[in-house]
């Protein structure tokens, strides 16, 4: 099936699979072999391995927000349930034995320089998540929606990391419970719940 994709798409798919499963030390040769393209094809589409990493991460982030938006749409009308949506999605993901953490967090941990595209991709992703959490916290009647959004983002990122060592899904369930406590404590009296 991958052979039917254009070369650039095959490269992105192969790179994402390898980076996620094996880490960012994977060679360009391994990526080209999996994508079934010649090495010059990589550099015809990407200036460097870092540019390939950046595109993989940006694409992964965009896909996550598409998935999140679709789930939020299904939960339209229930502000508390909508605010818990990112955590509920983790409940589904974390018990998977193939779960190797968040591809964005993993990349930033692999490259220590804050100037590396991996850090920039994670920062952009986290800023988008913070905006989503703040919007949803406002809808749910939080007294200080930005404060609640920051707390939820910290909890959300922490449980993704915990999922690296706990494949039972328990961490995601505990995070849902903790998020519910934070949300309840942050609401104005008479707000939607």
C-alpha positions as CSV (number, residue, x, y, z in Angstrom):
1,X,0.0,0.0,0.0
2,X,2.8,2.4,0.8
3,X,4.2,1.9,-2.7
4,X,1.2,3.7,-4.1
5,X,2.0,6.8,-2.3
6,X,4.1,9.6,-3.8
7,X,7.8,9.5,-2.7
8,X,7.5,12.4,-0.3
9,X,4.5,10.8,1.5
10,X,6.4,7.4,1.7
11,X,9.4,9.2,3.2
12,X,7.2,10.9,5.8
13,X,5.4,7.7,6.7
14,X,8.6,5.7,7.0
15,X,10.4,8.4,9.0
16,X,7.4,8.7,11.4
17,X,7.2,5.0,12.0
18,X,11.0,4.6,12.5
19,X,11.4,7.7,14.6
20,X,8.5,6.7,16.8
21,X,9.5,3.0,17.2
22,X,13.3,3.4,17.3
23,X,14.1,7.0,18.1
24,X,15.6,9.9,16.2
25,X,19.1,8.3,15.9
26,X,17.6,6.2,13.0
27,X,19.7,6.9,9.8
28,X,18.4,8.5,6.6
29,X,19.5,5.2,5.0
30,X,17.0,3.3,7.1
31,X,14.3,5.8,6.2
32,X,15.0,5.5,2.5
33,X,15.1,1.7,2.7
34,X,11.7,1.6,4.4
35,X,10.3,4.1,2.0
36,X,11.8,2.3,-1.0
37,X,13.4,5.5,-2.4
38,X,16.9,6.5,-3.3
39,X,18.8,8.7,-0.8
40,X,18.8,11.7,-3.2
41,X,15.0,11.7,-3.1
42,X,15.1,12.7,0.6
43,X,17.1,15.8,-0.2
44,X,15.0,16.6,-3.1
45,X,12.1,17.0,-0.6
46,X,13.8,18.0,2.6
47,X,16.9,20.1,3.1
48,X,18.2,18.0,5.9
49,X,17.3,15.3,8.4
50,X,16.2,18.1,10.8
51,X,13.8,19.4,8.1
52,X,12.4,15.9,7.8
53,X,12.0,15.6,11.5
54,X,10.3,19.0,11.6
55,X,7.8,18.0,8.9
56,X,7.1,14.7,10.6
57,X,6.4,16.4,13.9
58,X,4.3,19.2,12.4
59,X,2.2,16.6,10.5
60,X,1.8,14.5,13.6
61,X,0.6,17.6,15.6
62,X,-1.8,18.6,12.8
63,X,-3.3,15.1,12.7
64,X,-3.7,15.1,16.5
65,X,-5.7,18.3,16.4
66,X,-7.9,17.0,13.6
67,X,-8.6,13.9,15.7
68,X,-9.3,16.1,18.8
69,X,-11.6,18.5,16.9
70,X,-13.6,15.6,15.6
71,X,-14.0,14.1,19.1
72,X,-14.9,17.6,20.5
73,X,-17.6,17.9,17.8
74,X,-19.1,14.6,18.9
75,X,-19.3,15.9,22.5
76,X,-20.8,19.2,21.5
77,X,-23.1,20.6,24.3
78,X,-21.4,19.0,27.3
79,X,-18.6,21.4,28.4
80,X,-17.1,19.2,31.1
81,X,-17.1,16.2,28.9
82,X,-15.4,18.3,26.1
83,X,-12.8,19.5,28.6
84,X,-11.9,15.9,29.5
85,X,-11.7,14.9,25.8
86,X,-7.9,15.0,25.5
87,X,-7.6,12.7,28.6
88,X,-10.3,10.4,27.3
89,X,-8.3,10.0,24.1
90,X,-5.3,9.0,26.2
91,X,-7.4,6.4,28.0
92,X,-7.8,4.7,24.5
93,X,-4.1,5.1,23.5
94,X,-2.0,4.3,26.6
95,X,-2.9,0.6,27.1
96,X,-1.5,-0.1,23.6
97,X,1.7,-2.1,23.9
98,X,3.0,-0.2,20.8
99,X,2.7,3.1,22.7
100,X,6.1,4.7,22.9
101,X,5.1,8.1,24.3
102,X,4.3,11.3,22.5
103,X,6.3,11.7,19.3
104,X,6.7,15.4,20.0
105,X,7.9,15.0,23.6
106,X,10.2,12.2,22.6
107,X,11.8,14.3,19.9
108,X,12.4,17.2,22.2
109,X,14.0,14.9,24.8
110,X,16.3,13.5,22.0
111,X,17.7,16.9,21.0
112,X,19.0,19.1,23.9
113,X,19.2,22.4,22.0
114,X,16.2,24.6,22.5
115,X,16.8,25.9,19.0
116,X,16.3,22.4,17.4
117,X,13.1,22.1,15.3
118,X,11.9,19.4,17.7
119,X,11.7,21.9,20.6
120,X,10.0,24.4,18.4
121,X,7.4,21.8,17.2
122,X,6.7,20.8,20.8
123,X,6.3,24.4,21.9
124,X,3.9,25.1,19.0
125,X,1.9,22.0,19.8
126,X,1.8,22.8,23.5
127,X,0.7,26.4,22.8
128,X,-2.1,25.0,20.6
129,X,-3.1,22.6,23.4
130,X,-3.1,25.4,25.9
131,X,-5.4,27.5,23.7
132,X,-7.8,24.5,23.4
133,X,-7.8,23.9,27.1
134,X,-8.4,27.6,27.8
135,X,-11.3,27.8,25.4
136,X,-12.8,24.6,26.8
137,X,-12.2,25.8,30.4
138,X,-14.0,29.1,29.6
139,X,-17.0,27.1,28.2
140,X,-17.0,25.0,31.3
141,X,-17.3,28.0,33.5
142,X,-13.8,28.1,35.1
143,X,-13.1,31.1,37.2
144,X,-9.6,31.5,35.8
145,X,-9.6,29.5,32.6
146,X,-5.9,30.1,31.7
147,X,-4.8,28.9,35.1
148,X,-6.9,25.7,34.7
149,X,-5.6,25.3,31.1
150,X,-2.0,25.4,32.3
151,X,-2.7,22.8,35.1
152,X,-4.5,20.5,32.6
153,X,-1.7,20.8,30.1
154,X,0.9,19.9,32.7
155,X,-1.2,16.9,33.8
156,X,-1.8,15.9,30.2
157,X,1.9,15.9,29.2
158,X,2.8,14.1,32.4
159,X,0.4,11.2,31.8
160,X,1.8,10.8,28.2
161,X,5.2,10.4,29.7
162,X,4.0,8.0,32.4
163,X,2.5,5.9,29.7
164,X,6.0,5.0,28.6
165,X,6.4,2.7,31.6
166,X,2.8,1.9,32.4
167,X,1.0,0.2,29.6
168,X,-2.0,-0.7,31.7
169,X,-3.8,2.6,31.0
170,X,-4.1,3.2,34.7
171,X,-2.2,6.5,34.4
172,X,-4.7,7.8,31.9
173,X,-7.6,6.8,34.2
174,X,-5.9,8.5,37.1
175,X,-5.3,11.6,35.0
176,X,-9.0,11.8,34.1
177,X,-9.9,11.6,37.8
178,X,-7.3,14.3,38.6
179,X,-8.6,16.5,35.7
180,X,-12.1,16.2,37.0
181,X,-11.1,17.3,40.4
182,X,-9.2,20.3,38.9
183,X,-12.2,21.2,36.7
184,X,-14.6,21.0,39.6
185,X,-12.4,23.1,41.9
186,X,-12.0,25.8,39.2
187,X,-15.7,26.3,38.4
188,X,-17.8,29.3,39.3
189,X,-20.8,28.5,41.4
190,X,-23.7,27.8,39.0
191,X,-21.5,27.1,36.0
192,X,-22.2,24.2,33.6
193,X,-21.3,20.7,34.9
